[in-house]
Amino acid sequence: MRLLRSFLGVSLLVAVVNCAAPFERIPTLIERAAAVDEGYRLQRVSEPLSYSLYLDISDENFYSYQGSVDIEMRFLDTSNHFYLSNDGVVIDRDSIKVTKPNGEDLPLRDLISMEKHEQLLFYFNERLEQNAVYKVHIEFSNTIGTELKGLYRSSYAVGNTTRYIATTHFESTYARSVFPCYDEPSYKAYFNVTIRHRSRYHALSNMPIKERTEDDDEFATTEFERSHYMSSYLLAFIVSDYETLSDERDRIRVYAPENQVQHTTYAREFAQKSLQMLEDLLGHEFQLPKVDLIAIPDFNMGAMENWGLITFRAVYLIYDDATTTARTKQNIADLITHEFVHSWFGNEVT
């Protein structure tokens, strides 16, 4: 009997030791996230290293899209869960695949949508390995609205014809409305972007085009070079039929609708001078191989410093000698320089 008691005592001790740091229950995790001081910030149990983002934006007139993202992330904790930002993106739960460092699948126990906090909670039956690198695959879909944030639809007129573009604005936290990600400025990573679109359009993003493949007479796929290390709010991509007076190999290009592109010469010439002046002043070259300036018909601010693809409200990029005021001309110059400055202060150093 004494031996049995000793055995039970040892067994109980082992059980207590093994349970000293038990898995946190899902309700506990959600309650913690609801705390005022941290509820709207991702708990730093993991961090992204790179994204491979594929988007199919080939819907006629840009009313919806679908896509997938492969996130390479480092797990920083010793627990059995991690979080991603998500705001309204429809997740295909069956598509989710988490791969361990050894290549084996890590089965997902549960996926909780914390809508109030714009987060997804990924919950597993086993602990993840601290400082190990995991791969997360997610497929998703969503509508394309007109709210001037996230991925949205804008339009312009050429004669009596209405034309559409799909454009983005992710500052401050609107990348999460397009794809699940780590949507806070401190979570920097590399982005590999691929976009499928109608052949009559072309796609632009932060980096130069790596390859454009014509899928058939109607559709094409554009793959871009890997981005620099950057925050999610600086990611940008646009699908349009815009034109440019610049050569494809030029470092600075200005894009506008076909009936306005002839009025982009001032912006292009000033941008060349401004960027050179900043490089000389700072003693530090512009970090990317190209930068595009593009006129957006519907835009919520003067301009946005997306790294390598700067978006402008059209009036602040189009200069027509016959109609543009001297004040607006000065505003164009001010905004171009302001956004270029962000390439060093804000983009490279965030």
C-alpha positions, 0 to 999 in steps of 0.5 A: 500500500505504501509502495502504491502511495509512493507510486501515485505520489510520483505520478502526481508530481510528474503530472503537475510538472508536465502541466506547469505550463498548460495550453491556454484555452481559447476563451482565455486567449480571447479574453486576454486579447480583449484587454484594453492595453493590447486587444487591438495589437497582435500579441507578439508570439510570431513574426513574418519573414516573407509573403508570397501573395497571389491575387486574381483581380480579373473580374470584369470592372473589378467587383471581386477578387480571390487569392492566396498567401504563403507566409514564412514566419518565425515563432517566438513563443512556447505556446500553441497558437498565433495571430494574424490581422484580418478585417472582413476577408473571407477565409477558406478554412479548408485551404489552410496549411501550416508546415513545420520546419521538418516539412510535416503538416501541423494540423489546425485545431481551430480557427477563431475570427476575432472580428472586434479586434480584426484578428484571426486566432490559429490554435493547435493541439501541440506547442510550436517550436520556439525560434523555428520557421513555419510556413502558412498557406491561406486561400481567400476571397473578397469584394472590391468596394469604392471606399478609398481604402484597402483594395478599391475600385475607381473610375474615370471618363474618356469621352462618353466611356467610363473606365475602371481601375483597381487600386490600393491604399493600405495606410494605416491598417488596411492591408488586413482588409485585402489578405491576412497578414501581420498588419502593423508597421513593426512587422516588416517582411519581404513581399513577392507579389503576383497578379492575374488580370485581364490582358487589356490591363497592366499591373503595377506594384512596388517593384519592377515586373519580373515576368508577364505571362499571357495566359490566353487572349483574355487573361495575363499574369504579372509577377514582380521582383521581391520587395525590400524589407518593409511594412505592410502599409507600404505595399501597393498594387494597381491594375489599369489601362493607364499610359506613360510617356516614360520608357519602361526602363526609366527609373521614374515613370508617371502614369495617367489616363490616356486623355491626361498623360500628355500633362505629366511632363512637369511632374516627371521632370520635377521628380527627376530633379527632386530625387537627385537632390535628395540623394545628393543631400542625404548621401544615400541613394534611393533604395529601389530600382524604380519609382512610379507616380500614378494619378488616382481619380478617387483618392482620400489624401494628397498622395501616399508614399507606397515604396516604389509606387506613389499614388497621387490624387490626380489633381496633384500630378496632372499639370496643364499649362492652360488650366492649372494654377500656380498654387497647384503647380507648387502643390505638385512639387511639394507633394512629390518631394514630400513623398520622396522624403518618406523613402528614407524617413518612414519607409527605410526607417519606420 
